[in-house]
Amino acid sequence: MNVFISYSSGGASHTDWVAKLTDDLEVNPDCHVIFDQYDLDHLKDKNMFMEQSVVDSDFIIVVATKDYKSKADNRERTEVMTKTGLVSIT
């Protein structure tokens, strides 16, 4: 099963927290987490990576912090804007 984690960068400690979540989920041998810090080649298009990750995933986990929500609500021109177009947050 493929799981994509959508999150907003919120500094090193937040990214480390998401990385730990990824590692904890991947303890299950049937689970592969698609996480940009592990799976995105810095030479590849980040938006294409996110789009493909959503398509390839069986499940999507949204780590919706106040910062993530604010960026989505204000439609800031960031990766959150791209993600909210791909994933419906309710």
Number of C-alpha atoms within 10 A of each C-alpha: 12 15 21 23 21 24 22 22 15 12 8 9 10 14 15 13 11 20 17 12 13 20 14 11 15 14 10 10 8 9 13 17 23 22 19 18 12 10 11 14 11 9 6 9 10 14 13 11 16 22 15 12 22 21 12 14 16 11 14 16 11 15 13 14 14 10 14 20 17 13 18 22 12 9 15 12 10 12 20 23 16 17 20 17 13 13 14 7 11 3
